[in-house]
Amino acid sequence: MKCLFSIVLLFIIVPSSFGQKTLNPPFDEFEIETYVYGATADGDIFLTVSGIMGSNVNIIVDNYGEVLYYEIDQQWDFKVINGDSTVAFDRDQFFIKDTSFTVVDSFQCGNGFETDFHDIDILPNGNALLICDEVRIVDMRSYGGDSVCVVTGGMIQEIDAKSKEVVFQWSSFDHYQFEDNVNVADLTALSFSYVHINSIQQDTDRNILISSRNMDEVTKISRTDSSIIWRLGGKNNDFTFTNDTAMFSSQHDAKRIDNGNITIFDNAEYKSHLPRGVEYELDEVNMLATMVWEQEHDAIERASIMGNIQRLNNGNSLIGWGHVLSYEPNVTEYESDGTKVFEMFLDLNSSVKSSYRAYRFVWPDLTNLLENISENDYLFSNYPNPFSASTTILVNIASTGNVKVVVTSMDGKTIAVLHDGHLAQGVQEFNFDAQSLPTGMYLCTVSSDNEKYTKKLIKQ
C-alpha cells in the first residue's frame, strides 16, 4: 500500500481521512510517503525531522502518513517514557510533557556543564542520566599539537529527580586517552572532539552503558567506583567477535534490550559494509561477542550520522536510518526474519534528509486529545515553546465574539493583555514579547463569556 500526503503551510484544523481532526504543520510543502506491506506492531511513529524552517520538528505519524501531532523548534530525540509522558531536548535541557503535551518537568546537566542533546535515560526512581559537554584547554605539544588546544570530551551525570542536583558524575578525561579516537580527531589541530558520546543507558545491573562514536566503542562503566568494566569495539576492545569480522564503526544508539543482548545502529562510516542494525549476545565472563541479528537495507548507501534500532513488543524491529540521501527511506520496520512490513520516506526537497531517531509507541490518549481539540471553541498553541525572547501564540476562534487573551505569572499577576475585545472566526496570531521578563513559567489564558482555556509558556 502506498500513501502519499502533501503537507502545506496552514495553521487551521482540517479533517483527516479517518474523520479525526489534525493540525497541519506550518512547513514548506513536503511529502510523507508510507508503505504498509504487512502486520506492523501497535502504535504510531515518533520521530525528530531535521532541516525544516532551519529547525527540527517532532512529529507523530500514523501508518498512512497522517501527521497526528507536531512540535517545532530545536527538538531532539522525541520519545515516550513510562507510557504516559514524552521527553525531548530543546536548546539546553530535556522537557517532559504529560498526555496533553504540557511541560511537567525538565532535566539539565549541573555543576556548570552544558547539556548534550544526544540522549536521556529516565531511571525507575525518576532520576535522569544525561550526557554533558566537557571542554578543556590542553597542552597538546607531546602529540605534535599546540600548547593551547580546545579539546571536547564527554561527561555523564545522574540528576536527582527532586533536587535536580548531580548525584553521580563521570568524565572521559579521567578514563580515556586522546589517541583512543578512530579516524576522526586530528590531535595536532587547535580544537578537536575525541569521544562524542551519543547514547546512554542504565544497564540491568545498574551500571552504565555509553556509546562513543569517535572511538567506535561501547563502554560499560561502574556505578560504584566509576571504573571501566569493559570496552566493546574500537582500539581497546575487550571482546572476541566470534562471527562479525567487520565490527561496527561510528555507531549510534547502543542499547541493552529485554533479552539481555545489545543492539547497535552501525553507521559504518569507515567500513566497506552498508549501514545496518546489529544485535550482539555478550558473554561478559569469557568476553565473547556473537552477532545474532543483522539488518541492512539494499537502498541505503550511506547513513553517516544519527539512526537507531527499536525492538518492538511483537518481535519486529524498527530502524531509523538517520541522515540519508534524498531517495532513501527514513524508517523501516522488519519482522524477525527480515521481512519488511512498513517503510516511511520524508521528501524534504534536498539532497540529504535526516530523522534523528525513530520510534513506534502506543500513545493511548492521542485520539482523545485530537477529539478534544476538535470540540474546543479555542485551540491555541505557541511556538517556539520554550522560548527566549518572544513567542507567537495562535488562537483558533470557532465563532465570532468577544475574546480576551492574557498572559499572567504563575501567581496570577497580569503580565500582558494581548487582546480584549471582538475577534472574528478563524485563526488569530499574537506576539508575546518577553525579552525583559525573567526566565520561568507563565500562563496564557484565552477566554470568552462561556469558555476558558489556559496554556503554559516557558521562557528560558
BELFENQUI-V286493 format. One record per backbone hydrogen bond with DSSP energy under -0.5 kcal/mol. CO is the residue of the C=O (numbers start at 1). NH is the residue of the N-H. E is the energy in kcal/mol with one decimal. If there is no record, write none. Layout:
[[CO;NH;E] [CO;NH;E]]
This chain:
[[1;36;-1.2] [3;34;-2.0] [5;7;-0.6] [5;32;-1.6] [6;8;-0.5] [7;30;-1.0] [8;10;-1.2] [12;14;-0.5] [12;24;-1.0] [14;22;-2.0] [16;19;-1.5] [20;16;-2.5] [22;14;-1.6] [22;24;-0.8] [25;10;-0.6] [25;27;-1.9] [30;7;-2.2] [31;33;-0.5] [31;347;-2.4] [32;5;-1.7] [32;34;-0.5] [33;345;-2.9] [34;3;-2.3] [35;37;-0.6] [35;343;-2.0] [38;40;-0.7] [44;361;-2.3] [45;61;-2.5] [46;359;-2.6] [47;49;-0.6] [47;59;-2.6] [48;356;-1.8] [49;57;-2.4] [50;354;-0.5] [51;53;-0.5] [52;55;-2.0] [55;51;-1.0] [55;52;-1.6] [56;73;-2.1] [57;49;-3.1] [58;71;-2.1] [59;47;-2.1] [60;68;-3.2] [60;69;-1.1] [61;45;-3.0] [62;65;-1.8] [65;67;-0.5] [66;62;-2.0] [66;68;-0.7] [69;60;-2.3] [71;58;-2.3] [72;385;-0.5] [73;56;-1.3] [73;75;-2.7] [74;91;-1.0] [76;89;-2.6] [77;79;-0.5] [79;87;-2.5] [81;84;-1.0] [81;85;-1.3] [85;81;-3.0] [86;97;-2.5] [87;79;-1.9] [88;95;-2.7] [89;76;-1.1] [90;92;-1.4] [90;93;-1.0] [93;90;-2.7] [94;107;-2.2] [95;88;-1.4] [96;104;-3.1] [96;105;-1.4] [97;86;-2.1] [98;101;-2.3] [102;98;-2.2] [105;96;-2.8] [107;94;-2.8] [110;113;-1.6] [114;133;-2.6] [119;131;-0.7] [121;123;-0.6] [121;129;-2.7] [123;126;-2.3] [127;123;-3.2] [128;130;-0.5] [128;159;-2.9] [129;121;-1.8] [130;157;-2.0] [131;116;-2.8] [132;155;-2.1] [133;114;-0.8] [134;153;-3.3] [136;138;-0.6] [136;151;-3.0] [138;140;-0.8] [138;149;-1.8] [140;143;-1.5] [140;145;-2.8] [141;144;-1.4] [146;140;-2.6] [149;138;-2.7] [149;151;-0.8] [150;192;-1.8] [151;136;-2.6] [151;153;-0.6] [152;194;-1.4] [152;195;-0.6] [153;134;-1.1] [154;172;-3.0] [155;132;-3.5] [156;170;-2.3] [157;130;-2.9] [157;159;-0.5] [158;167;-2.9] [158;168;-1.0] [159;128;-1.9] [160;164;-1.3] [165;160;-2.9] [165;167;-0.5] [168;158;-2.1] [170;156;-2.3] [171;174;-1.1] [172;175;-1.2] [172;176;-2.9] [177;180;-1.8] [178;181;-1.4] [181;183;-0.5] [185;187;-0.8] [186;189;-2.1] [190;150;-2.8] [192;152;-2.6] [195;214;-2.0] [196;213;-2.4] [199;211;-1.7] [201;203;-0.5] [201;209;-3.2] [203;206;-2.0] [207;203;-3.6] [208;221;-3.2] [209;201;-1.9] [210;219;-2.6] [211;198;-2.4] [211;199;-0.8] [211;213;-0.6] [212;215;-1.3] [212;217;-1.9] [213;216;-1.5] [213;250;-0.5] [214;182;-3.1] [217;212;-3.2] [218;232;-3.3] [219;210;-2.2] [219;221;-0.5] [220;229;-3.0] [220;230;-1.0] [221;208;-2.5] [222;226;-1.3] [227;222;-3.1] [227;229;-0.5] [230;220;-2.4] [231;233;-0.6] [231;238;-3.4] [232;218;-2.6] [234;237;-1.0] [239;241;-0.6] [240;242;-0.8] [240;289;-2.7] [249;268;-1.5] [249;269;-0.7] [252;265;-2.2] [253;255;-0.6] [255;263;-2.7] [257;260;-2.2] [261;257;-2.7] [262;280;-2.9] [263;255;-2.4] [264;266;-0.8] [264;278;-2.1] [265;252;-2.6] [265;267;-0.9] [266;276;-2.0] [267;303;-0.5] [268;271;-1.3] [275;297;-0.6] [276;266;-2.6] [277;295;-2.8] [278;264;-2.7] [279;292;-2.5] [279;293;-1.2] [280;262;-2.5] [280;282;-0.6] [281;283;-0.5] [281;290;-2.5] [282;284;-0.9] [283;287;-1.2] [283;288;-1.5] [287;240;-2.1] [288;283;-3.0] [288;290;-0.5] [289;242;-2.1] [289;243;-0.5] [289;291;-0.5] [290;281;-3.1] [293;279;-2.5] [295;277;-2.5] [297;300;-1.5] [299;301;-0.9] [305;323;-2.2] [308;320;-1.9] [310;312;-0.6] [310;318;-3.0] [312;315;-1.9] [316;312;-2.9] [317;334;-2.8] [318;310;-2.5] [319;321;-0.6] [319;332;-2.1] [320;308;-2.1] [322;324;-1.0] [322;355;-0.9] [323;304;-0.6] [324;353;-2.7] [325;328;-1.9] [330;321;-2.7] [331;344;-2.5] [332;319;-3.1] [333;341;-2.8] [333;342;-1.3] [334;317;-2.5] [335;338;-2.1] [339;335;-3.0] [341;37;-1.9] [341;38;-1.5] [342;333;-2.4] [343;35;-2.6] [344;330;-2.6] [344;331;-1.7] [345;33;-2.5] [345;347;-0.6] [346;348;-0.9] [347;31;-1.2] [351;326;-2.0] [353;324;-2.4] [354;50;-2.2] [356;307;-2.4] [357;48;-1.1] [359;46;-2.7] [361;44;-2.6] [361;363;-0.6] [362;364;-0.6] [363;366;-2.0] [365;369;-2.3] [366;370;-2.3] [367;371;-2.4] [368;372;-2.7] [369;373;-2.4] [370;374;-2.2] [371;375;-1.4] [372;376;-1.3] [377;379;-0.5] [377;398;-1.6] [378;380;-0.6] [379;396;-2.4] [381;394;-3.3] [383;392;-2.2] [387;460;-3.4] [389;434;-2.5] [391;393;-0.5] [391;432;-2.7] [392;383;-2.0] [392;394;-0.5] [393;430;-2.6] [394;381;-1.6] [395;397;-0.7] [395;428;-3.4] [396;379;-1.0] [396;398;-0.6] [397;426;-2.7] [401;423;-2.7] [403;421;-2.2] [404;406;-0.5] [404;447;-2.3] [405;418;-2.1] [405;419;-1.5] [406;445;-3.1] [407;415;-3.1] [407;416;-2.0] [408;443;-2.7] [409;412;-1.9] [413;409;-2.7] [416;407;-3.2] [416;418;-0.7] [419;405;-2.8] [421;403;-3.2] [423;401;-2.2] [426;397;-3.2] [428;395;-3.0] [430;393;-3.5] [430;432;-0.5] [431;433;-0.7] [432;391;-1.7] [432;434;-0.8] [434;437;-1.6] [440;459;-3.0] [441;410;-0.6] [442;457;-3.1] [443;408;-3.0] [443;445;-0.5] [444;455;-2.5] [445;406;-2.3] [445;447;-0.5] [446;453;-2.6] [447;404;-2.8] [451;448;-2.6] [453;446;-2.9] [455;444;-3.1] [457;442;-3.2] [457;459;-0.6] [458;386;-0.7] [458;387;-2.5] [458;460;-0.5] [459;440;-2.3]]
